[in-house]
């Protein structure tokens, strides 16, 4: 394992660096990646941001977005960049399975892997780790890494501040989740001081929906919401036909699960979506309900206590039935 001092010393000379994050990057993943990209590039490094897949259109405005390479669009060229990278920054994931098609390339890469992440149970592929499962977002840890561990607070430009604020804002649900501590607010305030325009960021992320996305939301609320009062649980189940009907693109289902959790008295919410490759499941909870435990035990996934995800190769009706069958075992926890 590298010490902070050793890593800082290594980064004083120009290096070939790749920055990457998990499959289907969200605001925290992309914001963290681009913040690190801008920071390293300003120090004279040759930096490439390579992501495993596409990402939501509402993140296209982020500074540096035009420099992002999507791995599957030019696999050979991206494999070559990964192979020759001296350092690989791995952000917002701690298991190589989370990067899907990129897994083999990263597993075989000889470059020093720097992991910055806030999810549970790191796999251990890294040579340097800045990890805290209680952090609100990976962007919070990237801020700490740059400002404190690397002692480079003065290097946080308005572009970096914008990327980090986006990551923290999206992973805290606009600063409303339990992970939003006084420290998170202090960091957000500092990022605003450093040039992040909080109102513009919120507008770009939350007020740029397509017409189809809004119609899809209305359809789901009216036709796909099921409330299980006995278990204080609400869920959406979305078919491939539903996605096709409304021409749903990456990111259009993001946040939908929170509407189920917003019903008074609900302790657990689920969004179960039949994607082309697999059925995806997202869980959100309040209090002590362990979403991560359910996803890890039953749906090949994981995450945080109050927010986790998983997947299944079974048909949508079977996945919905499997989810419901789990609830009796947690009835006491859900209804106390």
Order of alpha helices (4+ residues) and beta strands (2+ residues): alpha-beta-alpha-beta-beta-alpha-beta-alpha-beta-beta-alpha-alpha-alpha-alpha-alpha-beta-beta-alpha-alpha-beta-beta-alpha-beta-beta-alpha-alpha
